[in-house]
Amino acid sequence: DDVVREHVADGMRVYLCFLGPLDQDKPWVAQGVEAQVSWLRRVWRLFFEGDGDTPRVADVAPTRPELEILHKAIAKVSGDIERLALNTAISALHVATRDLAQHGTRARSVLEPLAQLVAPFAPHLGEELWAKGLGHADGISFARWPKHDEELARDAVIRMGVQVLGKTRGEIEVSPDADEATAMELALADPGVRRLIEGKAIAKVIYRPGKILN
């Protein structure tokens, strides 16, 4: 009750979800609640001017980067909720909030689904965003859960470890669906990898796009 009085119910709720896996013991650190309340304030400022209650949401077209941030968040949060990995779902929302703030996002088509992603963890805030920020008369719980677009949710470039004899010896940046020849060319350009195989015949290559090059 003391924590709720000081940090509001949503702050308490988000912190409990963020502590870690539900089936593990976790230490209570009061500063952690303050950090989550700070995140909730940042979410608020995406929908309203400053810390006030004047809506800043607009019916404007979203940019491609904004859509990619949103759809990656939808995919991650949706999957994590199904697995009850609530802490990593909230971490993904932290990232999405930061990145959308950097883009100065105002597009309704981006902020509306974001409010839905926040609502399971901060239901009071979610309802305020839905009603005051977005102008909806019906509760946020009645809205259909957003679905992600696979293309928008996929990283254009990923970092992938390169193994030699089963040990990671380098790292490459590559498209998730790059072919083996492209991945090998990048790997051979890495000095650490090149040094280990120089002058030797490669007997076998194991390549799974987006996952491993051995």
MOKANOR-V351311 format. One record per residue. N is the residue number from 1. RES is the residue in one letter. BURIAL is I if it has 24 or more other ideal C-beta (glycine too) atoms within 12 Angstrom, else O. D_FIRST is the distance of its C-alpha to the first C-alpha in Angstrom with 2 decimals. Layout:
# MOKANOR-V351311
{{N & RES & BURIAL & D_FIRST} {N & RES & BURIAL & D_FIRST}}
This chain:
# MOKANOR-V351311
{{1 & D & O & 0.00} {2 & D & O & 3.80} {3 & V & O & 5.44} {4 & V & O & 5.10} {5 & R & O & 6.14} {6 & E & O & 8.66} {7 & H & I & 9.89} {8 & V & I & 9.37} {9 & A & O & 8.94} {10 & D & I & 12.45} {11 & G & I & 12.10} {12 & M & I & 9.64} {13 & R & I & 12.02} {14 & V & I & 15.11} {15 & Y & I & 14.32} {16 & L & I & 13.92} {17 & C & I & 17.17} {18 & F & I & 18.84} {19 & L & I & 18.46} {20 & G & O & 21.64} {21 & P & O & 23.37} {22 & L & O & 21.31} {23 & D & O & 23.59} {24 & Q & O & 23.28} {25 & D & O & 21.15} {26 & K & O & 19.44} {27 & P & O & 18.39} {28 & W & O & 15.01} {29 & V & O & 15.98} {30 & A & O & 13.61} {31 & Q & O & 16.51} {32 & G & I & 16.50} {33 & V & I & 13.44} {34 & E & O & 15.40} {35 & A & O & 18.47} {36 & Q & I & 17.14} {37 & V & I & 15.94} {38 & S & O & 19.47} {39 & W & I & 20.98} {40 & L & I & 19.33} {41 & R & I & 20.90} {42 & R & I & 24.17} {43 & V & I & 24.08} {44 & W & I & 23.64} {45 & R & I & 26.67} {46 & L & I & 28.78} {47 & F & I & 28.52} {48 & F & I & 28.49} {49 & E & O & 30.43} {50 & G & O & 28.51} {51 & D & O & 25.00} {52 & G & O & 26.38} {53 & D & O & 26.68} {54 & T & O & 30.43} {55 & P & I & 31.08} {56 & R & I & 33.26} {57 & V & I & 33.89} {58 & A & O & 37.62} {59 & D & O & 40.02} {60 & V & O & 41.78} {61 & A & O & 43.11} {62 & P & I & 40.98} {63 & T & O & 42.68} {64 & R & O & 43.43} {65 & P & O & 41.07} {66 & E & I & 38.17} {67 & L & I & 38.97} {68 & E & I & 39.20} {69 & I & I & 35.75} {70 & L & I & 34.30} {71 & H & I & 36.17} {72 & K & I & 35.41} {73 & A & I & 31.69} {74 & I & I & 32.18} {75 & A & I & 34.11} {76 & K & I & 31.72} {77 & V & I & 28.44} {78 & S & I & 30.13} {79 & G & O & 31.58} {80 & D & I & 28.49} {81 & I & I & 26.40} {82 & E & O & 29.21} {83 & R & O & 29.06} {84 & L & O & 25.25} {85 & A & O & 25.63} {86 & L & I & 22.55} {87 & N & I & 22.40} {88 & T & I & 25.98} {89 & A & I & 25.52} {90 & I & I & 22.94} {91 & S & I & 25.39} {92 & A & I & 28.08} {93 & L & I & 26.10} {94 & H & I & 25.66} {95 & V & I & 29.46} {96 & A & I & 30.25} {97 & T & I & 28.19} {98 & R & O & 29.99} {99 & D & I & 33.38} {100 & L & I & 33.16} {101 & A & I & 32.13} {102 & Q & O & 35.20} {103 & H & O & 37.34} {104 & G & O & 36.00} {105 & T & I & 35.43} {106 & R & I & 35.53} {107 & A & I & 37.05} {108 & R & I & 35.43} {109 & S & O & 36.74} {110 & V & I & 34.68} {111 & L & I & 31.44} {112 & E & I & 31.19} {113 & P & I & 31.04} {114 & L & I & 28.69} {115 & A & I & 26.12} {116 & Q & I & 26.55} {117 & L & I & 25.99} {118 & V & I & 22.70} {119 & A & I & 21.40} {120 & P & I & 20.63} {121 & F & I & 18.16} {122 & A & I & 16.87} {123 & P & I & 17.73} {124 & H & I & 16.57} {125 & L & I & 18.59} {126 & G & I & 21.35} {127 & E & I & 21.87} {128 & E & I & 22.09} {129 & L & I & 24.60} {130 & W & I & 26.51} {131 & A & O & 26.87} {132 & K & O & 27.12} {133 & G & I & 28.40} {134 & L & I & 30.70} {135 & G & O & 31.52} {136 & H & I & 30.97} {137 & A & O & 30.69} {138 & D & O & 29.65} {139 & G & O & 26.25} {140 & I & I & 26.03} {141 & S & O & 25.53} {142 & F & O & 29.09} {143 & A & O & 30.73} {144 & R & O & 32.72} {145 & W & O & 31.29} {146 & P & I & 33.40} {147 & K & O & 36.09} {148 & H & I & 37.36} {149 & D & O & 40.97} {150 & E & O & 42.35} {151 & E & O & 44.61} {152 & L & I & 41.97} {153 & A & I & 39.47} {154 & R & O & 42.09} {155 & D & O & 42.46} {156 & A & O & 45.88} {157 & V & O & 46.17} {158 & I & O & 44.46} {159 & R & O & 44.80} {160 & M & I & 46.43} {161 & G & I & 47.51} {162 & V & I & 51.22} {163 & Q & I & 52.21} {164 & V & I & 55.54} {165 & L & O & 56.30} {166 & G & O & 52.70} {167 & K & O & 51.19} {168 & T & O & 49.51} {169 & R & O & 51.89} {170 & G & I & 50.97} {171 & E & O & 48.96} {172 & I & I & 50.09} {173 & E & O & 48.67} {174 & V & I & 49.97} {175 & S & O & 49.48} {176 & P & O & 47.70} {177 & D & O & 50.86} {178 & A & I & 53.44} {179 & D & O & 56.48} {180 & E & O & 57.52} {181 & A & O & 60.23} {182 & T & O & 57.86} {183 & A & I & 55.32} {184 & M & I & 58.18} {185 & E & O & 59.60} {186 & L & I & 56.30} {187 & A & I & 55.88} {188 & L & I & 59.42} {189 & A & O & 58.75} {190 & D & I & 56.10} {191 & P & O & 57.92} {192 & G & O & 56.12} {193 & V & I & 56.92} {194 & R & O & 60.45} {195 & R & O & 61.26} {196 & L & O & 60.46} {197 & I & I & 62.56} {198 & E & O & 65.35} {199 & G & O & 68.74} {200 & K & O & 67.32} {201 & A & O & 67.55} {202 & I & O & 64.32} {203 & A & O & 64.80} {204 & K & O & 61.76} {205 & V & O & 58.99} {206 & I & O & 55.79} {207 & Y & I & 54.08} {208 & R & O & 51.23} {209 & P & O & 50.42} {210 & G & O & 47.01} {211 & K & O & 46.35} {212 & I & O & 49.00} {213 & L & I & 52.39} {214 & N & I & 54.07}}
